[in-house]
């Protein structure tokens, strides 16, 4: 990942409230998620401690939960961005259907990840009451903002997917990654950018 792109992804991830362990991975310091039991300051329910039978297998579960939580935070941010754009009419008229579809995809990603987290006894992060989305300008400027969140999501999933151990979450993340790439490709094409 180029330095400028990494900075953009880190900025969006921070704005979305991504947990420190995942931020370190995106920043190129992946040791936070690679160490059994070392989750870089990620807070989890008290039941997930050594006194509650913590084992190396539980460390993998802990890491997967941290990844799941971080991905969920990005999905919350994406839903908020699409909501703002749709409610304020910021997407060009001919692209509104794409925006509605992509928002629906992000809602589906969010709901799937919440269900996976709850099945594992997790406490999925809630959406914030307010997101700092920056200046919201209509037309191509807003499509560029939508592209930025899609690029951030795609790069985060790409970086995180190799660290997931839980099979059903790995499968879910893989399907989500395909959606993120599809969204990114559509917005890049609309803006006249080179696709690959």
C-alpha positions as CSV (number, residue, x, y, z in Angstrom):
1,X,0.0,0.0,0.0
2,X,1.4,3.4,-0.9
3,X,2.2,5.8,2.0
4,X,-0.5,8.3,0.9
5,X,-3.1,5.6,0.6
6,X,-2.1,4.2,4.0
7,X,-2.5,7.7,5.5
8,X,-5.9,8.0,4.0
9,X,-7.0,4.5,5.3
10,X,-5.6,5.3,8.8
11,X,-7.4,8.7,8.9
12,X,-10.7,7.1,7.9
13,X,-10.2,4.2,10.3
14,X,-9.4,6.6,13.2
15,X,-12.5,8.7,12.3
16,X,-14.6,5.6,12.4
17,X,-13.2,4.6,15.8
18,X,-11.3,1.5,14.8
19,X,-9.6,-0.2,17.8
20,X,-5.9,0.4,18.4
21,X,-4.9,-3.2,17.6
22,X,-6.3,-3.0,14.1
23,X,-5.0,0.6,13.6
24,X,-1.5,-0.8,14.2
25,X,-2.1,-3.4,11.6
26,X,-3.3,-0.9,9.0
27,X,-0.3,1.4,9.9
28,X,2.0,-1.5,9.1
29,X,2.7,-2.6,12.7
30,X,0.9,-5.9,12.6
31,X,2.4,-7.3,15.8
32,X,-0.6,-6.2,17.9
33,X,-2.9,-8.9,16.3
34,X,-0.2,-11.5,15.8
35,X,0.7,-12.1,19.4
36,X,-1.5,-14.7,21.3
37,X,-3.2,-12.8,24.0
38,X,-1.7,-9.5,22.9
39,X,-4.5,-7.5,21.6
40,X,-2.9,-4.1,21.8
41,X,-5.3,-2.6,24.4
42,X,-8.6,-3.9,23.0
43,X,-11.1,-4.0,25.7
44,X,-13.2,-7.1,26.0
45,X,-15.7,-8.4,28.6
46,X,-14.1,-9.5,31.9
47,X,-15.1,-13.2,31.3
48,X,-12.3,-13.4,28.7
49,X,-9.4,-13.6,31.1
50,X,-6.8,-16.1,32.1
51,X,-8.8,-16.9,35.3
52,X,-11.7,-17.8,33.0
53,X,-9.7,-20.5,31.2
54,X,-7.8,-18.5,28.6
55,X,-5.9,-20.8,26.2
56,X,-4.0,-20.3,22.9
57,X,-7.3,-21.3,21.1
58,X,-9.0,-18.5,23.1
59,X,-6.3,-16.1,22.0
60,X,-7.3,-16.8,18.4
61,X,-11.0,-16.2,19.3
62,X,-10.0,-13.0,21.0
63,X,-8.1,-11.8,17.9
64,X,-11.0,-12.7,15.6
65,X,-13.4,-10.8,17.9
66,X,-11.1,-7.8,17.8
67,X,-11.0,-8.0,14.0
68,X,-14.7,-8.4,13.8
69,X,-15.3,-5.4,16.1
70,X,-13.0,-3.2,14.0
71,X,-14.7,-4.3,10.7
72,X,-18.0,-3.5,12.3
73,X,-16.9,0.0,13.2
74,X,-16.0,0.6,9.6
75,X,-19.4,-0.7,8.5
76,X,-21.2,1.6,10.9
77,X,-19.2,4.5,9.4
78,X,-20.1,3.5,5.8
79,X,-23.8,3.3,6.7
80,X,-23.6,6.8,8.2
81,X,-21.9,8.2,5.1
82,X,-24.4,6.7,2.7
83,X,-27.3,7.7,4.9
84,X,-26.1,11.3,4.9
85,X,-25.6,11.3,1.1
86,X,-29.0,9.8,0.4
87,X,-30.9,12.0,2.9
88,X,-29.3,15.2,1.6
89,X,-29.4,14.3,-2.1
90,X,-25.6,14.4,-2.5
91,X,-25.3,11.6,-4.9
92,X,-25.9,12.5,-8.6
93,X,-29.4,11.6,-9.6
94,X,-28.3,8.8,-12.0
95,X,-26.2,7.2,-9.3
96,X,-28.7,7.1,-6.5
97,X,-29.7,3.5,-7.2
98,X,-26.0,2.4,-6.7
99,X,-25.9,4.4,-3.4
100,X,-29.1,2.7,-2.2
101,X,-27.7,-0.7,-3.1
102,X,-24.3,-0.1,-1.5
103,X,-25.9,1.2,1.6
104,X,-28.0,-1.9,1.8
105,X,-24.9,-4.0,1.4
106,X,-23.2,-2.2,4.3
107,X,-26.3,-2.7,6.5
108,X,-26.2,-6.4,5.6
109,X,-22.5,-6.6,6.4
110,X,-23.1,-4.8,9.7
111,X,-26.0,-7.1,10.7
112,X,-24.1,-10.3,9.7
113,X,-21.1,-9.2,11.8
114,X,-23.3,-8.3,14.8
115,X,-24.9,-11.8,14.6
116,X,-21.5,-13.5,14.4
117,X,-20.2,-11.5,17.4
118,X,-23.3,-12.2,19.5
119,X,-23.2,-16.0,18.7
120,X,-19.7,-16.0,20.2
121,X,-20.7,-14.1,23.3
122,X,-19.3,-10.8,22.1
123,X,-20.5,-7.3,22.7
124,X,-20.4,-5.7,19.2
125,X,-19.7,-2.0,19.1
126,X,-22.7,0.2,18.6
127,X,-22.9,2.9,15.9
128,X,-21.9,6.3,17.1
129,X,-24.6,9.0,17.5
130,X,-22.6,11.3,15.3
131,X,-19.8,10.8,12.7
132,X,-17.5,13.6,11.6
133,X,-18.0,13.1,7.8
134,X,-16.2,16.3,6.9
135,X,-17.5,18.7,4.3
136,X,-20.5,17.1,2.5
137,X,-20.5,18.5,-1.1
138,X,-22.9,17.2,-3.7
139,X,-22.0,15.4,-7.0
140,X,-18.6,14.0,-7.8
141,X,-17.1,15.4,-4.5
142,X,-19.5,13.1,-2.5
143,X,-18.9,10.2,-4.8
144,X,-15.2,10.6,-4.0
145,X,-16.1,10.5,-0.3
146,X,-18.0,7.3,-0.9
147,X,-15.0,5.9,-2.8
148,X,-12.7,6.7,0.1
149,X,-14.8,4.7,2.6
150,X,-15.0,1.8,0.2
151,X,-11.2,1.9,-0.3
152,X,-10.7,2.0,3.4
153,X,-13.0,-0.9,3.9
154,X,-11.5,-2.9,1.1
155,X,-7.9,-2.3,2.4
156,X,-8.9,-3.1,6.0
157,X,-10.6,-6.4,5.0
158,X,-7.6,-7.3,2.8
159,X,-5.2,-6.6,5.6
160,X,-7.2,-8.4,8.2
161,X,-8.5,-11.4,6.4
162,X,-5.2,-13.3,6.6
163,X,-5.4,-13.0,10.4
164,X,-8.8,-14.6,10.8
165,X,-8.9,-18.1,12.2
166,X,-12.6,-18.7,12.7
167,X,-14.0,-20.4,9.5
168,X,-17.5,-18.9,9.5
169,X,-16.1,-15.4,10.0
170,X,-13.4,-15.9,7.4
171,X,-16.2,-16.9,4.9
172,X,-18.3,-13.9,5.8
173,X,-15.3,-11.5,5.5
174,X,-14.4,-13.0,2.1
175,X,-17.9,-12.3,0.8
176,X,-17.8,-8.8,2.3
177,X,-14.5,-8.1,0.7
178,X,-16.0,-9.0,-2.7
179,X,-18.7,-6.4,-2.1
180,X,-16.2,-3.7,-1.1
181,X,-14.2,-4.3,-4.2
182,X,-17.4,-4.1,-6.3
183,X,-18.4,-0.8,-4.7
184,X,-14.9,0.6,-5.1
185,X,-14.8,-0.4,-8.8
186,X,-18.2,1.2,-9.6
187,X,-17.2,4.5,-7.9
188,X,-13.8,4.5,-9.5
189,X,-15.4,4.0,-13.0
190,X,-18.0,6.7,-12.4
191,X,-15.2,9.2,-11.5
192,X,-13.2,8.2,-14.6
193,X,-10.3,6.6,-12.6
194,X,-8.3,3.7,-13.7
195,X,-9.9,0.6,-12.4
196,X,-6.7,-1.5,-11.8
